[in-house]
Amino acid sequence: MKLTIIAALVMGLSVAGCGGGDDNNSGSTTAATPAATGSSGTSGTSGTTGSAGTGDAASAAPVSSGGAQFLSQTAQSGQAQAQESTTAAQKSSNPEVQALAQQTTNEINIINQQVTQISQTSNVTINNNVTTQQQTQINNLNTLTGTELDRTYVSDLVTSWKALLASTLTQVRQGTDVTVRQVASSNVLLIEQRLTIAQELLATLQPTAYLVDAYQDGLLEIQLGQVALQKATNAQVKQFAQHMIDEHTQLNTNITTLATRKGVTLPTTLSADQQEMLTLVSSFTAEDFDKAYMDRNVLIHTEDVTKTTTVAQRSTDVDVKALAAQSLPRLQEHLQTAQSIATSLRGTQLYQLCQTLVSETQVAQLVQARSSNAQVKARAQQTITENQTSFAQLVVLLQQRSQPIPVTPPPEQVPAVLQFARATSAEADAQALTLLTAQNTQSVQVVQSAQASTEAGVSAFATTRATVLQTRTAALGQLTAGGTAGSTTTTTTPASGTTPATTPAGTTGTGTTGTGTSGTGTTGTGTTDTGTAGTGTTGAGTAGTGTTGATGTTGSTTGTTTGTTGATGTTATDTTSTGATGAGTPTGTTATGTGTAGTGTTTGTGATTGTAGTTAGTGNLSV
């Protein structure tokens, strides 16, 4: 497996001055050009080409020394993980380790492509050479085999992900570069999920690792609870915080007893990433603190329940397995209570706007890494691009109020998001579009409510966002309605006394009486755009079929195509006609043609000869 970390091919994550939903890509070439609106008309007028991105890399906002250092650390971490993942993929015989290595590669590539993009647009030099310590770990792993290799590789991943999460959260909290902060906030969820999955696998390879992990999670819960007792304004939140302090103190006592018996040294302080998360959550105030604290508890306990369930079922150490089984019901109760309280809280409208915006980008990042469907990945990339300007606007509003950036997804989305993060490739493809749509739906609801806000700047921001979300909703609807497989559709229409015609895209109408009504044809698939195929139902000949409208020709890059509608006709004599097929091209987005009735001339009995309807259908297409 050949791994390229600092990729030459940029994914299209434009990071400076990019307009939400427009074609400005700050001088960089994107992998998927935002769809332009094609000209309307009849007979399949091709869509117009999206305008080229403008701007110059030299004009992008410069990155501070702190931002550049973070980008270099991120690149170095990715380089080290990539090299170790290559070794693990080649030498491990454990299917779970091999799968982890492949997924690690995918996630690293996503993160480092962003680093490359920022370095190019901001003209900053990034050091991606591994450190001496990282090189030592790489060399050591190359000497190992079997279970020892598996344990060492996964343990190294846990260490690397935790260090990367800590530096990423630092940028979210106190970074001065808007573009770097956006990338950091969008990567938090992806990094957390890779860390959790690695910790879970390590617990099956090295059982005592679960004791250390669970104990340190308990320390975080206790300290978060202590902060909540001081800052929470909601009585239920305060009660939950005290419950967490009591419960995790007892759970940690149980862990300490077993660790002492087994000679395992437990940590006495939080890890760097946990300390960063504690600091971030603590920086919220009033009702936003209540919301941020409870949202974080939903995510933490969902992860805890998943890891503990795995250990209770699969641990090879009977004592550790028993401890996990004993702890599991209590953790499940924590999760259930946290979910109930968190979903009842709202926080300020600015908190909700920021949370849903960041979560949209986080989910799009996961889809980029997990899905193999080109159309869905392109839609996810478009979401990332659209959100850049919105994020910059939000940061201004947050800074005016000294409010931090929430990086935890809404609790309603957590189960589906975490399930997606662990899905197989086939499962990820099946779930990706549903996940993007659900995220978009929640964002629309938040924006609609915020439009009525009297708080300065909030209503205006929400109104701008509403326009972006309206366009996105339509695009997601088209993907859902047309399917995303991109395969060629073949329709066979039998006619009386003739050989059935094979139609690649538009389906043929079936004779009924006199004049036909318009119909909607299925779309041909194409490498770039897809024209729409109209279909019509025809007159009542014994085997008459209406003429299908021609599929719109393919736009030169992106755009909207239009197709002619299906024809209708009156009964004809002794002649059987088969509707003309739409000229669909491979791969594209489904569009719908709507036709008006045409009139045919009667020459006999059995088929129709109709004239084409004139109403053009339009299709919103993207490359």
Secondary structure, DSSP 8 states (H G I E B T S, - for coil): ----SS-SS--S---SS--TTSS--TT---SS---------SS-------------GGGS----HHHHHHHHHHHHHHHHHHHHHHHHHHH---HHHHHHHHHHHHHHHHHHHHHHHHHHHHT--------HHHHHHHHHHHT--HHHHHHHHHHHHHHHHHHHHHHHHHHHHH-S-HHHHHHHHHHHHHHHHHHHHHHHHHHHHSTHHHHHHHHHHHHHHHHHHHHHHHH--SHHHHHHHHHHHHHHHHHHHHHHHHHHHHT----SS--HHHHHHHHHHHT--HHHHHHHHHHHHHHHHHHHHHHHHHHHHH-S-HHHHHHHHHHHHHHHHHHHHHHHHHHH----HHHHHHHHHHHHHHHHHHHHHH---HHHHHHHHHHHHHHHHHHHHHHHHHHHHT-----S--TTTHHHHHHHHT--HHHHHHHHHHHHHHHHHHHHHHHHHHTT--STTHHHHHHHHHHHHHHHHHHHHHHHHH-S------EEE--TTS--EEESSS------SSS--EEE------SS-----EEE-----SS------------SSSEEEEE----B--EEES-----------SS----B-----------SSEEE--B-----EEEEE--
